[in-house]
């Protein structure tokens, strides 16, 4: 993994650290300062890619030459960067778990230059996939028992983003993805129907549907809105009847007023005795549209969710941060207005009943009896601890999400005006913050007790 996948100031800071022999272990905490509007929770995601990034972080010879010849890094700095690898430890919230503002998604402890250099990559990977998983989870809440399919790949912000969206949406319960490579990589179910161009290439809809059913006889789904939706449904009925179809099949609605069209389609199918043929909807869907269709009792069995989920259109990023919380044995804080940080390596304790919310504490504190610790060791000395296969990792993350979704209090699940559970700062952490902040304001930045 190229060491240049970072911001220039990270490299300059790392070079300065090395020149001044600032090589003690540093702990950085990655968290979201606040929840986006209309969000009652976040879903942790992106950790698998983040650990791969850390394991493969290095500088190639041509990159070192670029830093020397173009960016003006001196020979001693280039020589120090040449063998640099990530050798630190990582504790993180496992993927699929539900988290809230100010709770660390991940904490890195490594020699200062190493921990600094990986900031940009970690923020990119964790922030993006957590954003998407959280948006996709809202679609899951809106859909009730209907099946969801990721249709986002063609409009995600880059090819790598498309795979990340497929994985993140699978973690929160999407049943399939249109992204074939992601399905192969992560053990997901690929799903696809046909485009309007396919229908238009044939003399009429019946010819198109007949050819498609012949070529792909397992669970064919016909796109019925190329010309006139009710007529398209009737064409699908004619082909299925003609072929004596008795297996799984479906139709897809991709435009128009979906509620009345779905009702009309259901009536046509049922009248023809095709009560098992499913109706799928797509086209500009998000959780609000899906919730409206579900609330109206619309007979739709599945939703293909694309652009608005794949770019998290209403909240395309998180106010995430990666902040130094300790260097050597010294806890540190940032006191900038609106961006104050809490010192020290941390742990999040969760009340399994959901009654008391979460407790944000120092890592060294004991858990309240019966409470759960969210951050767990995931990497030691630069090597990940869990080497599960990609498909197994997704399944495990989905299981964690299902358990946390069942735990999540109803106010936080709401699509409108959600209320997240309280996150309380422990007395020990609050006290440490007061002492470190006071010392920083007075200019005393030496070792702090506690």
VOMAR-18731 format. One record per residue (C-alpha): x, y, z; residue number from 0. Coordinates in nm, 2 decimals. Example, Ala and Ser with C-alpha at 12.3 -4.5 7.8 and 13.67 -1.06 7.14 Angstrom:
2
<u->1.23 | v->-0.45 | w->0.78 | num->0>
<u->1.37 | v->-0.11 | w->0.71 | num->1>
END
This chain:
450
<u->0.00 | v->0.00 | w->0.00 | num->0>
<u->0.16 | v->0.33 | w->-0.11 | num->1>
<u->0.28 | v->0.55 | w->0.18 | num->2>
<u->0.18 | v->0.85 | w->-0.04 | num->3>
<u->-0.19 | v->0.79 | w->0.02 | num->4>
<u->-0.19 | v->1.05 | w->0.28 | num->5>
<u->-0.20 | v->1.43 | w->0.31 | num->6>
<u->0.12 | v->1.62 | w->0.27 | num->7>
<u->0.11 | v->1.76 | w->0.62 | num->8>
<u->0.11 | v->1.41 | w->0.77 | num->9>
<u->0.44 | v->1.35 | w->0.59 | num->10>
<u->0.58 | v->1.68 | w->0.71 | num->11>
<u->0.48 | v->1.62 | w->1.07 | num->12>
<u->0.62 | v->1.26 | w->1.06 | num->13>
<u->0.95 | v->1.39 | w->0.92 | num->14>
<u->0.97 | v->1.65 | w->1.19 | num->15>
<u->0.89 | v->1.39 | w->1.46 | num->16>
<u->1.17 | v->1.17 | w->1.34 | num->17>
<u->1.42 | v->1.46 | w->1.33 | num->18>
<u->1.34 | v->1.56 | w->1.68 | num->19>
<u->1.34 | v->1.20 | w->1.81 | num->20>
<u->0.97 | v->1.20 | w->1.90 | num->21>
<u->0.93 | v->0.83 | w->1.87 | num->22>
<u->0.74 | v->0.73 | w->2.19 | num->23>
<u->0.40 | v->0.55 | w->2.16 | num->24>
<u->0.11 | v->0.78 | w->2.08 | num->25>
<u->-0.26 | v->0.70 | w->2.10 | num->26>
<u->-0.50 | v->0.85 | w->1.85 | num->27>
<u->-0.88 | v->0.82 | w->1.88 | num->28>
<u->-1.11 | v->0.81 | w->1.57 | num->29>
<u->-1.47 | v->0.92 | w->1.64 | num->30>
<u->-1.76 | v->1.13 | w->1.51 | num->31>
<u->-1.81 | v->1.45 | w->1.69 | num->32>
<u->-2.19 | v->1.45 | w->1.63 | num->33>
<u->-2.45 | v->1.25 | w->1.45 | num->34>
<u->-2.58 | v->1.38 | w->1.11 | num->35>
<u->-2.93 | v->1.53 | w->1.10 | num->36>
<u->-3.20 | v->1.27 | w->1.12 | num->37>
<u->-2.97 | v->1.00 | w->1.25 | num->38>
<u->-3.02 | v->0.83 | w->1.58 | num->39>
<u->-2.72 | v->0.60 | w->1.55 | num->40>
<u->-2.42 | v->0.50 | w->1.34 | num->41>
<u->-2.32 | v->0.16 | w->1.23 | num->42>
<u->-1.95 | v->0.08 | w->1.25 | num->43>
<u->-1.80 | v->-0.03 | w->0.92 | num->44>
<u->-1.48 | v->-0.01 | w->0.72 | num->45>
<u->-1.26 | v->-0.18 | w->0.98 | num->46>
<u->-1.16 | v->-0.47 | w->0.75 | num->47>
<u->-1.02 | v->-0.24 | w->0.48 | num->48>
<u->-0.86 | v->-0.02 | w->0.75 | num->49>
<u->-0.66 | v->-0.31 | w->0.89 | num->50>
<u->-0.55 | v->-0.41 | w->0.54 | num->51>
<u->-0.44 | v->-0.06 | w->0.49 | num->52>
<u->-0.23 | v->-0.07 | w->0.81 | num->53>
<u->-0.08 | v->-0.41 | w->0.73 | num->54>
<u->0.04 | v->-0.30 | w->0.39 | num->55>
<u->0.15 | v->0.05 | w->0.46 | num->56>
<u->0.50 | v->0.12 | w->0.31 | num->57>
<u->0.69 | v->0.35 | w->0.08 | num->58>
<u->0.81 | v->0.23 | w->-0.26 | num->59>
<u->1.15 | v->0.33 | w->-0.40 | num->60>
<u->0.99 | v->0.57 | w->-0.65 | num->61>
<u->0.78 | v->0.73 | w->-0.38 | num->62>
<u->1.09 | v->0.79 | w->-0.17 | num->63>
<u->1.26 | v->0.95 | w->-0.47 | num->64>
<u->0.96 | v->1.17 | w->-0.52 | num->65>
<u->0.97 | v->1.29 | w->-0.16 | num->66>
<u->1.34 | v->1.36 | w->-0.20 | num->67>
<u->1.36 | v->1.51 | w->-0.55 | num->68>
<u->1.03 | v->1.69 | w->-0.57 | num->69>
<u->0.91 | v->1.76 | w->-0.22 | num->70>
<u->1.26 | v->1.84 | w->-0.08 | num->71>
<u->1.28 | v->1.59 | w->0.20 | num->72>
<u->1.64 | v->1.54 | w->0.31 | num->73>
<u->1.83 | v->1.22 | w->0.28 | num->74>
<u->1.81 | v->1.14 | w->0.65 | num->75>
<u->1.43 | v->1.17 | w->0.65 | num->76>
<u->1.40 | v->0.96 | w->0.33 | num->77>
<u->1.62 | v->0.70 | w->0.49 | num->78>
<u->1.41 | v->0.69 | w->0.80 | num->79>
<u->1.09 | v->0.65 | w->0.60 | num->80>
<u->1.22 | v->0.38 | w->0.38 | num->81>
<u->1.18 | v->0.09 | w->0.62 | num->82>
<u->0.88 | v->0.24 | w->0.80 | num->83>
<u->0.59 | v->0.00 | w->0.85 | num->84>
<u->0.29 | v->0.02 | w->1.08 | num->85>
<u->0.39 | v->-0.17 | w->1.40 | num->86>
<u->0.13 | v->-0.06 | w->1.64 | num->87>
<u->-0.18 | v->-0.19 | w->1.81 | num->88>
<u->-0.54 | v->-0.11 | w->1.73 | num->89>
<u->-0.85 | v->-0.14 | w->1.94 | num->90>
<u->-1.18 | v->-0.09 | w->1.76 | num->91>
<u->-1.56 | v->-0.14 | w->1.77 | num->92>
<u->-1.62 | v->-0.45 | w->1.56 | num->93>
<u->-1.80 | v->-0.39 | w->1.23 | num->94>
<u->-2.18 | v->-0.40 | w->1.25 | num->95>
<u->-2.20 | v->-0.26 | w->1.60 | num->96>
<u->-2.42 | v->0.04 | w->1.66 | num->97>
<u->-2.24 | v->0.35 | w->1.81 | num->98>
<u->-2.31 | v->0.71 | w->1.89 | num->99>
<u->-2.14 | v->1.05 | w->1.88 | num->100>
<u->-1.81 | v->1.09 | w->2.07 | num->101>
<u->-1.76 | v->0.72 | w->2.10 | num->102>
<u->-1.43 | v->0.60 | w->1.95 | num->103>
<u->-1.48 | v->0.38 | w->1.65 | num->104>
<u->-1.11 | v->0.30 | w->1.66 | num->105>
<u->-0.80 | v->0.38 | w->1.86 | num->106>
<u->-0.44 | v->0.34 | w->1.74 | num->107>
<u->-0.14 | v->0.31 | w->1.96 | num->108>
<u->0.19 | v->0.32 | w->1.77 | num->109>
<u->0.52 | v->0.52 | w->1.75 | num->110>
<u->0.41 | v->0.88 | w->1.69 | num->111>
<u->0.52 | v->0.90 | w->1.32 | num->112>
<u->0.35 | v->0.58 | w->1.23 | num->113>
<u->0.03 | v->0.67 | w->1.40 | num->114>
<u->0.03 | v->1.01 | w->1.24 | num->115>
<u->0.10 | v->0.89 | w->0.88 | num->116>
<u->-0.21 | v->0.66 | w->0.88 | num->117>
<u->-0.46 | v->0.92 | w->0.98 | num->118>
<u->-0.58 | v->1.01 | w->0.64 | num->119>
<u->-0.63 | v->0.66 | w->0.52 | num->120>
<u->-0.81 | v->0.55 | w->0.84 | num->121>
<u->-1.04 | v->0.85 | w->0.83 | num->122>
<u->-1.12 | v->0.79 | w->0.47 | num->123>
<u->-1.20 | v->0.42 | w->0.51 | num->124>
<u->-1.39 | v->0.43 | w->0.84 | num->125>
<u->-1.58 | v->0.75 | w->0.78 | num->126>
<u->-1.70 | v->0.65 | w->0.43 | num->127>
<u->-1.82 | v->0.30 | w->0.51 | num->128>
<u->-1.97 | v->0.39 | w->0.85 | num->129>
<u->-2.16 | v->0.67 | w->0.67 | num->130>
<u->-2.30 | v->0.43 | w->0.41 | num->131>
<u->-2.38 | v->0.15 | w->0.66 | num->132>
<u->-2.57 | v->0.40 | w->0.87 | num->133>
<u->-2.77 | v->0.52 | w->0.57 | num->134>
<u->-2.84 | v->0.17 | w->0.45 | num->135>
<u->-2.96 | v->0.07 | w->0.80 | num->136>
<u->-3.22 | v->0.34 | w->0.78 | num->137>
<u->-3.34 | v->0.19 | w->0.45 | num->138>
<u->-3.36 | v->-0.15 | w->0.63 | num->139>
<u->-3.57 | v->0.00 | w->0.91 | num->140>
<u->-3.80 | v->0.16 | w->0.65 | num->141>
<u->-3.85 | v->-0.16 | w->0.45 | num->142>
<u->-3.98 | v->-0.38 | w->0.72 | num->143>
<u->-3.98 | v->-0.73 | w->0.59 | num->144>
<u->-3.92 | v->-0.64 | w->0.23 | num->145>
<u->-3.60 | v->-0.75 | w->0.06 | num->146>
<u->-3.34 | v->-0.48 | w->-0.02 | num->147>
<u->-3.08 | v->-0.50 | w->-0.30 | num->148>
<u->-2.79 | v->-0.26 | w->-0.35 | num->149>
<u->-2.82 | v->-0.10 | w->-0.69 | num->150>
<u->-2.57 | v->0.18 | w->-0.63 | num->151>
<u->-2.25 | v->0.08 | w->-0.81 | num->152>
<u->-2.30 | v->0.29 | w->-1.13 | num->153>
<u->-2.32 | v->0.61 | w->-0.93 | num->154>
<u->-2.09 | v->0.56 | w->-0.63 | num->155>
<u->-1.80 | v->0.80 | w->-0.61 | num->156>
<u->-1.54 | v->0.57 | w->-0.76 | num->157>
<u->-1.50 | v->0.20 | w->-0.83 | num->158>
<u->-1.35 | v->0.13 | w->-0.48 | num->159>
<u->-1.65 | v->0.30 | w->-0.33 | num->160>
<u->-1.88 | v->0.07 | w->-0.51 | num->161>
<u->-1.74 | v->-0.23 | w->-0.34 | num->162>
<u->-1.74 | v->-0.06 | w->0.00 | num->163>
<u->-2.11 | v->0.02 | w->-0.04 | num->164>
<u->-2.19 | v->-0.33 | w->-0.14 | num->165>
<u->-2.01 | v->-0.46 | w->0.17 | num->166>
<u->-2.15 | v->-0.19 | w->0.41 | num->167>
<u->-2.51 | v->-0.25 | w->0.29 | num->168>
<u->-2.47 | v->-0.63 | w->0.33 | num->169>
<u->-2.36 | v->-0.58 | w->0.69 | num->170>
<u->-2.70 | v->-0.41 | w->0.78 | num->171>
<u->-2.91 | v->-0.68 | w->0.61 | num->172>
<u->-2.93 | v->-0.60 | w->0.23 | num->173>
<u->-3.00 | v->-0.93 | w->0.07 | num->174>
<u->-2.80 | v->-0.89 | w->-0.25 | num->175>
<u->-2.60 | v->-0.65 | w->-0.46 | num->176>
<u->-2.58 | v->-0.57 | w->-0.84 | num->177>
<u->-2.20 | v->-0.54 | w->-0.80 | num->178>
<u->-2.07 | v->-0.87 | w->-0.93 | num->179>
<u->-1.71 | v->-0.83 | w->-0.82 | num->180>
<u->-1.81 | v->-0.73 | w->-0.47 | num->181>
<u->-2.05 | v->-1.03 | w->-0.45 | num->182>
<u->-1.76 | v->-1.26 | w->-0.55 | num->183>
<u->-1.51 | v->-1.10 | w->-0.31 | num->184>
<u->-1.74 | v->-1.09 | w->0.00 | num->185>
<u->-1.96 | v->-1.40 | w->-0.06 | num->186>
<u->-2.28 | v->-1.19 | w->-0.13 | num->187>
<u->-2.57 | v->-1.28 | w->-0.35 | num->188>
<u->-2.55 | v->-1.10 | w->-0.69 | num->189>
<u->-2.88 | v->-0.97 | w->-0.83 | num->190>
<u->-2.97 | v->-0.83 | w->-1.17 | num->191>
<u->-3.27 | v->-0.80 | w->-1.40 | num->192>
<u->-3.25 | v->-0.61 | w->-1.73 | num->193>
<u->-3.23 | v->-0.26 | w->-1.86 | num->194>
<u->-3.47 | v->-0.07 | w->-2.08 | num->195>
<u->-3.21 | v->-0.10 | w->-2.36 | num->196>
<u->-3.26 | v->-0.48 | w->-2.35 | num->197>
<u->-3.64 | v->-0.44 | w->-2.40 | num->198>
<u->-3.59 | v->-0.18 | w->-2.67 | num->199>
<u->-3.35 | v->-0.41 | w->-2.86 | num->200>
<u->-3.63 | v->-0.66 | w->-2.93 | num->201>
<u->-3.94 | v->-0.61 | w->-3.15 | num->202>
<u->-4.16 | v->-0.59 | w->-2.85 | num->203>
<u->-4.18 | v->-0.66 | w->-2.47 | num->204>
<u->-4.30 | v->-1.02 | w->-2.51 | num->205>
<u->-4.01 | v->-1.11 | w->-2.73 | num->206>
<u->-3.77 | v->-0.96 | w->-2.49 | num->207>
<u->-3.93 | v->-1.13 | w->-2.19 | num->208>
<u->-3.94 | v->-1.46 | w->-2.37 | num->209>
<u->-3.57 | v->-1.45 | w->-2.46 | num->210>
<u->-3.47 | v->-1.35 | w->-2.11 | num->211>
<u->-3.67 | v->-1.63 | w->-1.95 | num->212>
<u->-3.52 | v->-1.88 | w->-2.19 | num->213>
<u->-3.16 | v->-1.76 | w->-2.14 | num->214>
<u->-3.19 | v->-1.71 | w->-1.76 | num->215>
<u->-3.46 | v->-1.95 | w->-1.64 | num->216>
<u->-3.38 | v->-1.92 | w->-1.26 | num->217>
<u->-3.60 | v->-1.65 | w->-1.10 | num->218>
<u->-3.63 | v->-1.42 | w->-1.40 | num->219>
<u->-3.74 | v->-1.06 | w->-1.33 | num->220>
<u->-3.89 | v->-0.86 | w->-1.61 | num->221>
<u->-3.86 | v->-0.48 | w->-1.63 | num->222>
<u->-4.22 | v->-0.38 | w->-1.72 | num->223>
<u->-4.22 | v->0.00 | w->-1.75 | num->224>
<u->-4.03 | v->0.07 | w->-2.08 | num->225>
<u->-4.34 | v->0.18 | w->-2.26 | num->226>
<u->-4.66 | v->0.14 | w->-2.06 | num->227>
<u->-4.64 | v->-0.02 | w->-1.72 | num->228>
<u->-4.98 | v->-0.21 | w->-1.71 | num->229>
<u->-4.92 | v->-0.33 | w->-2.07 | num->230>
<u->-4.57 | v->-0.44 | w->-1.96 | num->231>
<u->-4.72 | v->-0.64 | w->-1.67 | num->232>
<u->-4.96 | v->-0.81 | w->-1.91 | num->233>
<u->-4.68 | v->-0.90 | w->-2.14 | num->234>
<u->-4.50 | v->-1.06 | w->-1.86 | num->235>
<u->-4.81 | v->-1.25 | w->-1.76 | num->236>
<u->-4.85 | v->-1.37 | w->-2.12 | num->237>
<u->-4.49 | v->-1.50 | w->-2.14 | num->238>
<u->-4.51 | v->-1.67 | w->-1.80 | num->239>
<u->-4.84 | v->-1.83 | w->-1.89 | num->240>
<u->-4.72 | v->-1.93 | w->-2.23 | num->241>
<u->-4.41 | v->-2.10 | w->-2.08 | num->242>
<u->-4.62 | v->-2.27 | w->-1.81 | num->243>
<u->-4.40 | v->-2.10 | w->-1.55 | num->244>
<u->-4.43 | v->-2.24 | w->-1.20 | num->245>
<u->-4.10 | v->-2.13 | w->-1.04 | num->246>
<u->-3.99 | v->-1.80 | w->-0.88 | num->247>
<u->-4.02 | v->-1.49 | w->-1.10 | num->248>
<u->-4.08 | v->-1.12 | w->-1.06 | num->249>
<u->-4.14 | v->-0.79 | w->-1.23 | num->250>
<u->-3.96 | v->-0.46 | w->-1.17 | num->251>
<u->-4.11 | v->-0.11 | w->-1.16 | num->252>
<u->-3.85 | v->0.16 | w->-1.21 | num->253>
<u->-4.05 | v->0.48 | w->-1.27 | num->254>
<u->-4.39 | v->0.65 | w->-1.22 | num->255>
<u->-4.61 | v->0.66 | w->-0.92 | num->256>
<u->-4.50 | v->0.34 | w->-0.76 | num->257>
<u->-4.79 | v->0.29 | w->-0.52 | num->258>
<u->-5.08 | v->0.28 | w->-0.77 | num->259>
<u->-4.87 | v->0.11 | w->-1.03 | num->260>
<u->-4.78 | v->-0.17 | w->-0.78 | num->261>
<u->-5.14 | v->-0.22 | w->-0.68 | num->262>
<u->-5.24 | v->-0.24 | w->-1.04 | num->263>
<u->-4.96 | v->-0.48 | w->-1.12 | num->264>
<u->-5.05 | v->-0.70 | w->-0.82 | num->265>
<u->-5.41 | v->-0.71 | w->-0.94 | num->266>
<u->-5.31 | v->-0.82 | w->-1.29 | num->267>
<u->-5.08 | v->-1.08 | w->-1.16 | num->268>
<u->-5.33 | v->-1.22 | w->-0.91 | num->269>
<u->-5.61 | v->-1.23 | w->-1.16 | num->270>
<u->-5.39 | v->-1.44 | w->-1.39 | num->271>
<u->-5.32 | v->-1.68 | w->-1.10 | num->272>
<u->-4.96 | v->-1.56 | w->-1.07 | num->273>
<u->-4.99 | v->-1.48 | w->-0.70 | num->274>
<u->-4.63 | v->-1.59 | w->-0.63 | num->275>
<u->-4.47 | v->-1.36 | w->-0.88 | num->276>
<u->-4.30 | v->-1.08 | w->-0.68 | num->277>
<u->-4.30 | v->-0.71 | w->-0.74 | num->278>
<u->-3.97 | v->-0.52 | w->-0.71 | num->279>
<u->-3.94 | v->-0.14 | w->-0.72 | num->280>
<u->-3.64 | v->0.08 | w->-0.80 | num->281>
<u->-3.56 | v->0.43 | w->-0.91 | num->282>
<u->-3.47 | v->0.72 | w->-0.68 | num->283>
<u->-3.55 | v->0.53 | w->-0.36 | num->284>
<u->-3.44 | v->0.61 | w->-0.01 | num->285>
<u->-3.57 | v->0.54 | w->0.34 | num->286>
<u->-3.83 | v->0.81 | w->0.33 | num->287>
<u->-3.98 | v->0.69 | w->0.00 | num->288>
<u->-3.97 | v->0.33 | w->0.11 | num->289>
<u->-4.13 | v->0.42 | w->0.44 | num->290>
<u->-4.41 | v->0.60 | w->0.26 | num->291>
<u->-4.48 | v->0.30 | w->0.04 | num->292>
<u->-4.47 | v->0.06 | w->0.33 | num->293>
<u->-4.70 | v->0.28 | w->0.54 | num->294>
<u->-4.95 | v->0.29 | w->0.24 | num->295>
<u->-4.96 | v->-0.08 | w->0.23 | num->296>
<u->-4.81 | v->-0.09 | w->-0.12 | num->297>
<u->-4.77 | v->-0.45 | w->-0.24 | num->298>
<u->-4.40 | v->-0.44 | w->-0.31 | num->299>
<u->-4.18 | v->-0.73 | w->-0.21 | num->300>
<u->-3.84 | v->-0.58 | w->-0.27 | num->301>
<u->-3.66 | v->-0.26 | w->-0.33 | num->302>
<u->-3.35 | v->-0.19 | w->-0.54 | num->303>
<u->-3.18 | v->0.10 | w->-0.36 | num->304>
<u->-2.92 | v->0.30 | w->-0.56 | num->305>
<u->-2.78 | v->0.65 | w->-0.57 | num->306>
<u->-2.93 | v->0.80 | w->-0.26 | num->307>
<u->-2.80 | v->0.51 | w->-0.04 | num->308>
<u->-2.47 | v->0.47 | w->-0.23 | num->309>
<u->-2.37 | v->0.83 | w->-0.17 | num->310>
<u->-2.57 | v->0.88 | w->0.15 | num->311>
<u->-2.73 | v->1.17 | w->-0.03 | num->312>
<u->-2.88 | v->1.35 | w->0.27 | num->313>
<u->-2.57 | v->1.31 | w->0.49 | num->314>
<u->-2.27 | v->1.23 | w->0.26 | num->315>
<u->-2.01 | v->1.23 | w->0.54 | num->316>
<u->-1.95 | v->1.23 | w->0.91 | num->317>
<u->-1.79 | v->1.50 | w->1.12 | num->318>
<u->-1.52 | v->1.25 | w->1.20 | num->319>
<u->-1.19 | v->1.32 | w->1.37 | num->320>
<u->-0.87 | v->1.14 | w->1.44 | num->321>
<u->-0.71 | v->1.31 | w->1.75 | num->322>
<u->-0.41 | v->1.25 | w->1.96 | num->323>
<u->-0.52 | v->1.17 | w->2.31 | num->324>
<u->-0.19 | v->1.06 | w->2.47 | num->325>
<u->0.18 | v->1.08 | w->2.39 | num->326>
<u->0.41 | v->0.86 | w->2.59 | num->327>
<u->0.27 | v->0.87 | w->2.94 | num->328>
<u->0.12 | v->1.22 | w->2.89 | num->329>
<u->-0.26 | v->1.26 | w->2.82 | num->330>
<u->-0.33 | v->1.55 | w->2.59 | num->331>
<u->-0.63 | v->1.75 | w->2.49 | num->332>
<u->-0.75 | v->1.99 | w->2.22 | num->333>
<u->-0.93 | v->2.29 | w->2.35 | num->334>
<u->-1.04 | v->2.46 | w->2.02 | num->335>
<u->-1.39 | v->2.61 | w->2.03 | num->336>
<u->-1.64 | v->2.35 | w->1.92 | num->337>
<u->-1.37 | v->2.09 | w->1.88 | num->338>
<u->-1.27 | v->2.00 | w->2.24 | num->339>
<u->-1.13 | v->1.65 | w->2.28 | num->340>
<u->-1.11 | v->1.42 | w->2.58 | num->341>
<u->-0.77 | v->1.29 | w->2.69 | num->342>
<u->-0.64 | v->0.94 | w->2.73 | num->343>
<u->-0.71 | v->0.60 | w->2.57 | num->344>
<u->-1.08 | v->0.51 | w->2.61 | num->345>
<u->-1.34 | v->0.24 | w->2.65 | num->346>
<u->-1.71 | v->0.25 | w->2.59 | num->347>
<u->-1.93 | v->0.05 | w->2.83 | num->348>
<u->-2.28 | v->-0.04 | w->2.73 | num->349>
<u->-2.58 | v->-0.12 | w->2.94 | num->350>
<u->-2.73 | v->-0.43 | w->2.79 | num->351>
<u->-3.08 | v->-0.33 | w->2.89 | num->352>
<u->-3.05 | v->0.01 | w->2.71 | num->353>
<u->-3.18 | v->0.19 | w->3.02 | num->354>
<u->-2.88 | v->0.39 | w->3.11 | num->355>
<u->-2.72 | v->0.46 | w->2.77 | num->356>
<u->-2.35 | v->0.42 | w->2.71 | num->357>
<u->-2.06 | v->0.52 | w->2.94 | num->358>
<u->-1.75 | v->0.68 | w->2.78 | num->359>
<u->-1.46 | v->0.60 | w->3.01 | num->360>
<u->-1.08 | v->0.56 | w->3.04 | num->361>
<u->-0.95 | v->0.23 | w->2.91 | num->362>
<u->-0.81 | v->0.15 | w->3.25 | num->363>
<u->-1.15 | v->0.18 | w->3.43 | num->364>
<u->-1.34 | v->-0.13 | w->3.53 | num->365>
<u->-1.66 | v->-0.21 | w->3.36 | num->366>
<u->-1.98 | v->-0.16 | w->3.55 | num->367>
<u->-2.11 | v->-0.51 | w->3.65 | num->368>
<u->-2.29 | v->-0.68 | w->3.37 | num->369>
<u->-2.20 | v->-0.41 | w->3.11 | num->370>
<u->-2.03 | v->-0.48 | w->2.78 | num->371>
<u->-1.70 | v->-0.33 | w->2.65 | num->372>
<u->-1.73 | v->-0.21 | w->2.29 | num->373>
<u->-1.37 | v->-0.16 | w->2.19 | num->374>
<u->-1.17 | v->-0.48 | w->2.15 | num->375>
<u->-0.82 | v->-0.56 | w->2.04 | num->376>
<u->-0.81 | v->-0.61 | w->1.66 | num->377>
<u->-0.44 | v->-0.56 | w->1.57 | num->378>
<u->-0.12 | v->-0.62 | w->1.76 | num->379>
<u->0.23 | v->-0.52 | w->1.65 | num->380>
<u->0.10 | v->-0.44 | w->1.30 | num->381>
<u->-0.09 | v->-0.77 | w->1.24 | num->382>
<u->-0.46 | v->-0.83 | w->1.26 | num->383>
<u->-0.58 | v->-1.07 | w->1.52 | num->384>
<u->-0.88 | v->-1.20 | w->1.33 | num->385>
<u->-0.81 | v->-1.36 | w->0.99 | num->386>
<u->-1.16 | v->-1.47 | w->0.90 | num->387>
<u->-1.24 | v->-1.50 | w->0.53 | num->388>
<u->-1.42 | v->-1.21 | w->0.37 | num->389>
<u->-1.75 | v->-1.38 | w->0.36 | num->390>
<u->-1.73 | v->-1.49 | w->0.72 | num->391>
<u->-1.64 | v->-1.14 | w->0.83 | num->392>
<u->-1.95 | v->-1.00 | w->0.66 | num->393>
<u->-2.17 | v->-1.26 | w->0.81 | num->394>
<u->-2.03 | v->-1.20 | w->1.16 | num->395>
<u->-2.07 | v->-0.82 | w->1.12 | num->396>
<u->-2.44 | v->-0.88 | w->1.01 | num->397>
<u->-2.50 | v->-1.09 | w->1.32 | num->398>
<u->-2.36 | v->-0.81 | w->1.54 | num->399>
<u->-2.58 | v->-0.56 | w->1.37 | num->400>
<u->-2.89 | v->-0.77 | w->1.41 | num->401>
<u->-2.82 | v->-0.81 | w->1.78 | num->402>
<u->-2.76 | v->-0.44 | w->1.83 | num->403>
<u->-3.06 | v->-0.34 | w->1.62 | num->404>
<u->-3.28 | v->-0.55 | w->1.85 | num->405>
<u->-3.11 | v->-0.37 | w->2.15 | num->406>
<u->-3.15 | v->-0.02 | w->2.01 | num->407>
<u->-3.42 | v->0.18 | w->2.19 | num->408>
<u->-3.71 | v->0.28 | w->1.98 | num->409>
<u->-3.65 | v->0.65 | w->1.99 | num->410>
<u->-3.31 | v->0.61 | w->1.82 | num->411>
<u->-3.47 | v->0.39 | w->1.55 | num->412>
<u->-3.70 | v->0.66 | w->1.43 | num->413>
<u->-3.65 | v->0.79 | w->1.08 | num->414>
<u->-3.78 | v->1.14 | w->1.18 | num->415>
<u->-3.67 | v->1.32 | w->1.49 | num->416>
<u->-3.47 | v->1.03 | w->1.63 | num->417>
<u->-3.34 | v->1.05 | w->1.99 | num->418>
<u->-3.01 | v->0.87 | w->2.05 | num->419>
<u->-2.94 | v->0.72 | w->2.39 | num->420>
<u->-2.73 | v->0.93 | w->2.62 | num->421>
<u->-2.35 | v->0.89 | w->2.62 | num->422>
<u->-2.23 | v->0.98 | w->2.97 | num->423>
<u->-1.86 | v->1.06 | w->3.05 | num->424>
<u->-1.73 | v->0.88 | w->3.35 | num->425>
<u->-1.62 | v->1.08 | w->3.65 | num->426>
<u->-1.26 | v->0.96 | w->3.61 | num->427>
<u->-1.25 | v->1.07 | w->3.25 | num->428>
<u->-1.41 | v->1.41 | w->3.33 | num->429>
<u->-1.17 | v->1.47 | w->3.61 | num->430>
<u->-0.87 | v->1.39 | w->3.39 | num->431>
<u->-1.00 | v->1.63 | w->3.13 | num->432>
<u->-1.03 | v->1.91 | w->3.38 | num->433>
<u->-0.67 | v->1.85 | w->3.51 | num->434>
<u->-0.51 | v->1.83 | w->3.16 | num->435>
<u->-0.71 | v->2.12 | w->3.03 | num->436>
<u->-0.61 | v->2.34 | w->3.32 | num->437>
<u->-0.25 | v->2.25 | w->3.27 | num->438>
<u->-0.26 | v->2.32 | w->2.90 | num->439>
<u->-0.42 | v->2.66 | w->2.96 | num->440>
<u->-0.15 | v->2.75 | w->3.21 | num->441>
<u->0.12 | v->2.64 | w->2.98 | num->442>
<u->0.22 | v->2.33 | w->3.19 | num->443>
<u->0.23 | v->2.05 | w->2.93 | num->444>
<u->0.44 | v->1.80 | w->3.12 | num->445>
<u->0.33 | v->1.47 | w->3.26 | num->446>
<u->-0.02 | v->1.46 | w->3.41 | num->447>
<u->-0.13 | v->1.22 | w->3.67 | num->448>
<u->-0.44 | v->1.00 | w->3.64 | num->449>
END
